[in-house]
Each structure stands twice: as structure tokens, then as C-alpha cells.
Amino acid sequence: MAVDLARNQALFSRLDLLLAKTRARPLVERVHQVRTTARRIEALIETLSPSPSAVGKKLLKRLARLRRRAGKVRDIDVQMAALRTLKIGRESERKAQLLEALAEMRSRRELRFMAALEKDTVRKLRKGLRQVAAALLPPPARYDADQPAAPPLPPASPASPADALQPVPLALLRFARLSRRRLLLTEENLHAFRTDCKRIRYVAEMAGKDPQARRVVELLKRIQDEVGDWHDWLTLTATAESLFPPAIASALIAALRNVSKAKFVHALNVVQDTRRQLLALHRAGLKLLPQAEAAPALPLPVKRARQTRKKAAASTPRRKPAPAVVAASGAA
């Protein structure tokens, strides 16, 4: 279950190629691929290099900016796709108005996304990708022949951070800690739970085609898909509510609210069932982690209390035991 170097090296070259293609033609699927590939590379850097170099920090900032703008375009795409599937006999005109408003919103967001793909920005991104790939994943990642040649880089250190990483046990450990923090899931925190699960999924994917990795990824993707479906409908409902005056009774908005509620109940059931399976895998695989990583971290107040008791015990001088008193057995 070690890191699949070839698979993770390919992420850097894939994003490099996607940047060039998407800048020329921002198709719906390409925008989505830019977003997800950038997120995977972010997870890879954050996992292999918790304290990244200056180059790594700059790359993370640029990737985050690009991903957020791509995400805003993608959000509109999924809302439009969801709205088209809604079967409603009444208010077809209002549905058409909502689709038109979403299309206009997408055009504005696409312009902002394309601004993030300006030539100089893309050049800096690609340079950072090459440098970070060479530092984290030896040998240096290969790039397509039709792309400009990268400047020569020094060979990466043989002691790579990827050598000691076990992605699947680490992903399961992070999920167990997340589950402890999010025991009660509500409409307010379910989307944040999904976002954390997505990051954990990308860690598990680092193991490539390992069978257990595939199982963990499949379960985490199930959470991601079901909760994401609910959140898309919830966001679509909020968009419709902001577009049409609240004083007007709308069958369209009522239908959207009903679908959102039903999707939430279904997503919550899926999450609870999937969480049980993932926690069972975590308990079964605890022995695969070093003891220091397998032990759950103590809350900060508990750590401080223990440290205070230890310091107090160390600074208190030990008292000598009092001499035993022997009772007299008879008169002198």
C-alpha cells in the first residue's frame, strides 16, 4: 500500500497538459478536470510535505485560486444539469428563466476562470509543477513531447517523503478522526464533512491500484457523490429563491425544496452506512500504522493537564520514609 509514484507523477503532467488545452477551449469536462486534478495535487503536496518550501507554498496558492474559480463554473454546470432533470408541468416559463439566469452567471464566472489562465500565470504554474514534482516524487516527472522542455533540475534525493508513506492506513486514520469530530451531521455541517472526505479520498488514491485502496476510495466517493448531489439541489434552490420574489408562491421553488429535503435524508443514510464500513476497515488495519500514528491524538487540555502534573511531580522533593516504631513487648 505504498505510494504509486507513476500514478502521482502523472498528475503533474496531466494538469500541465490540461492548462494548455483548457486555455484554448474551456469545455465543461475540462474545467471539471482542472479542478479535480488541482485538488489532488494539493492533497499530495500537503501530505508529503507538511512544511512546503517557498516554491511549494506559491504553487499551493496558485492551485487554490485556480481551483476555486474552476469550482464556481462547475457549480453552475451541475445546477443547470439538475434543473433540466426536474419534471414540472407548471411554471415551465419560470424554469426557463432560471436556466437563462444560470447561463448568464456561468458566462461571468467563466470569464474570471479564463483570467486565471492568463499566459504568464500558466507559465508560472507549469514551472512550479515541475519543481515540486521533482522534489517530492523522484525521478522527475516526465512531460509530453509536444510541451516546451523543462529547465534541467538537480536529481531528487533518494530519501523521498513518499518512501515512508502508507496512504490507505493514513486515510482511514484521518477519516476516524473526522468522524469523532463530526458525530452529529446536520444540514449546516454535512457539506463540510463531504469536503473533508474528498481530501481524505485523494490521500487514499495515492496508493494507485492497490485493492484495499480501491475499496476505501469507492466508499469515500460514495459519500462524496450522494452528499454532493444533495448540495447541488440545495444550491439550486437558493439560486431560485434569490431570483424570484419571495411574495410570489412558486410551484418551482416548492418542488426544488421538496427534492432538496428528500436528497438530504437519502445522503444522510448513505453517509451513516458508509461511515460504519470505513471505521470497520480502520479498526482492522490499525496494526499497519506505526504506534505513534495509530494512537489517537489527545485533546490539548488533556495534554496540558498531564504535562502540569509531570512538572509538579518532578519539582516536588521526595520525603524520606519515617523510621518504623517498634512497640515495647514488656517492662524494662
N, C-alpha and C positions, 0 to 999 in steps of 0.2 A: 504494500500500500504506500510505497514511496512516491515522490513527486515524479510525474511523467514529464521529463524535460522536453521531449519533442513536441508534445501537445501544447505545453505552455510557451515554448519558443514561438510556435506557430501563431499564438495570439498577437504577438507584437507585429509580425509580418502581415497578419490579416488586417489589423487596424491600419497599418501603413497603406495597404492597397485600398482599403475602404475609403480612406480620407480622399484619395485621388479620384476614385470613381464617384463618390457622393458629391464632391465639389462640382464635378462635371454634370451630374444628373441626380438630384436628390429624390430618388424613388422611395416609396413608403417603406419597403422592406429594408432598403439600405440605411435609412435613418434609424430604424429599429436595431439593425446590426451594429451600427456605430455606437449606439447607446449601450447595448449589452456587452460588446467587446471591451469598451472603455471601462465598464464596471468590473469586468473580470480581471483586467489588468490592474485596476486599483486594488482589488482584493488580493491579487498576487503580490503586489509591492508591499501592501500593509502587513501581509502575513510573513513574508520572507525578510522584510526589512522594517521592523517596528520603529527604528530611528533612521529614516532615509537620509541620504546625502542631500546637498543643496540641489543637485540635478534632479534627484528623485522627488523632492518637495515641489519644485517647479512643475515637473511633469504631472504630479498628482493634482495640482491646482488647475492646470490646463485641461486635464482629462475631466475633472469635475465640472468645469464651466461648459465644456463641450457636451458632456452627458446631460446636464440639466437642460440645455437648450434643445437637444435632441428629444429629451423626455417630454418637453412641452408640446412638441409637434406630435409625438407618438400618442400622447394623451388624447388629443383631438381626433386622431385617426381611429382609435378604439371606440371613442364615444360615437363617432359617426357610424362605425360598423355596427355597434349595438343598437343605435336608433333605427337603422334600416331593418333590423330583425323584429322590431316591435310591431305587432299586428293590432291596429286600432282602426275601427270603422269610422269613428267620428274624428273630427278635427284633423283631417288629413292636411288641410291648409296650414294649420299651426305646426304640424310635424315638418312640413316643407320649409316653413320659416325658420324653425330650429336648425334644420340641416344647412340652410343658407347661412345662418349666423355662425355655425361651426366652421363652415368652409372659409368664411372671411377671417375668422380667428386663426385658422390654420395658416392662411396666407401671411398674416402678420408674423406669426411665430416662425414660419419657415424663413422669412427674411432675416430674422435675428439669428437663426441657426446658421444660415449661409454666411452671415457676417463673421461667425466664429470659425468659418472655413476659409478665411482670407489667406492669400498665398503665403505671406510671411508667417502667419500663425501656424499654418500647416507645416511649413518648413521647420519651425522650432519644435513642433510636436514630434515630427518624424526623427529629428536629431535626438531628442530626449528619449524616445522609444529605443533607439539603437544603443544609446549609452547605458540605460538602465537594464536592458535585456542582456547586454554583455556582462554587467556586474553581477546580476542575480542568477543567470542561467547559463553557465558555460557548457559547451563552447558558444561563442557569439551567435545570435540568431541569424539565420540566412534570410535574404530578401530576394524578391523576384528579380529576374534578369532585366526586365523592362523598366525597373526603377533605377533612379540615379544611384551610383555606387556610394556606399557609406565611407566616411573617412576611416583610415586604419585605426584600430583600437588595440590597446595592450591586451594580451590574453588574460582571461578571467582567472581568478585564484582557484586552484583545485579544491580548496575548502569552501565550497559553495554553501550558502544558507539552506539551499534546497536539499542538501545531502541528509540532514538530520530530521527533516520534517516528515511527519506521518499525517497526511491530510485528513483521512477518514476519522481516526480517533480524535483528532483536534476538532473537526467539525461537529462530531457528536458531543464532545465536551462543551463546546460553545452553545450548542442547542440546549443541553441540560441546564446550563447556567441561565440562558434566556428564559427557559420555561419556569425556573424558580422566580425570576423577576416578574414574569407575566402570568401569574397563576390564574388571574381573572381577566378574561378577554371581553372587551366591550366594543361598541361602535367607535369609541374615541381612540382606542389603542390597537385595534386589530390591524390596521394598515401599517402601523409602525412595526408590529410583530412580523408582518409579511416582509417588510424591507430588511429586517434583521435576518430572517430566514433565507432571503435571497443572497445576502452576503455570505452566510454560512454554506449555502449550496455551492457557491463559487469556490470556496475552500475545498470542499469535497471533490469537486471536479478536477482539482489539480492532480488527483491520482489517476486520471485517464480512464482506461477501460477495465480497471480492477472491478471484479463482480460486486464486492461489498460497496465500493464507491458508487457504482451504478444504482444499487438499491437505495442508498442514502439520498443520492441526487433525485431519484424518482419520487421518493416520499416528500422531500423538500419542494420539489417542483409541483407536486400535487397541492401543497399548501399555497404556494405562490400563485398558481393558476386560479384556484377557487376563490381565494381572498381577492385577487386582482380583478376577477370578473365582477364580484360584488362592488368593489371600489369604483370600477368603471361606470356602473349603473348609478351609484351614489353621486359621482361627479357629474354625470349627465343630468341627473335630477336637479342638482344645484344650478347647473347652467340654464336649464329650462326655467327654473324658478326666478333666476335673475333677469331673464329675458322678458317674461310675461308679467304684467301687473298682478300682485297678489290678490287684489279685489275680484279678479275675474276667476270664476270657477272653471277649471280646465280639466277635461277628461284625460288629456295627455299627461298632465302633471300627476294626476291621481294614479294613472296607470304606471308611470315611472316610479312613484313612491311604493306602490304595491310590489313591483318587481324587485326594487332595492331591498325591501324588508324580507321578501322570500329568499333572495340571494344571500342575505346576511345569515339567516338561520341555517341555510344549507352549508355555507362556508364555515360557520362555527362548528357544526357537526363533523365536517371533514377534518378540521384542524384538531379537534379533540381526539378523533380516532387515529390520525396520523401521528400526533404527538405521543400517544401511548406506544406506537410501534418504534418510533425513533428512540424513546427513552429506554425501551427494552434492548435495543441494539447497543445503546451506550453502556448499560449495566453489563451486558455480555462481553463488551470489548474493553472494559476498564483496565484489564491486565496488560493491554497492548501499549498503554501510556507509561512513561516513567512515573514513579511515585510522586515526585514533586508536582507534575502536571495533573495527575489523576486526582489528587486531594483538592477538594473544592476550597476556594479562597475564603478566608474568614472575613466577616464584615469588619470594617475599620474600627468601630467602637470596641469590638471583642479583642482585636489585636492590641489596641492601646491599653485596655484593661490588663491583659496578660503581661505586656511589657512593663507596666507600672508595678505589678506585683513582683515581677522578677527583680526589678531595680531595688524595690524596698527590701526584698529578702537578701539581696547581695550587700546592701549597705548596713543592715542590722547586725551588730556583733553577736556572735553566738555565746550564750551563757553556759558557764561550766556547770555540770550537774552537781547538785548539793550532796555532801557526804552522807552516806547511809547512817541512820541512827539505830544502834543495837540496844534493844531493851534488856534491862538487868534481869537475870534469871533468879537472883536470890540476894540475901543480905551479905554485906562485906564481912 
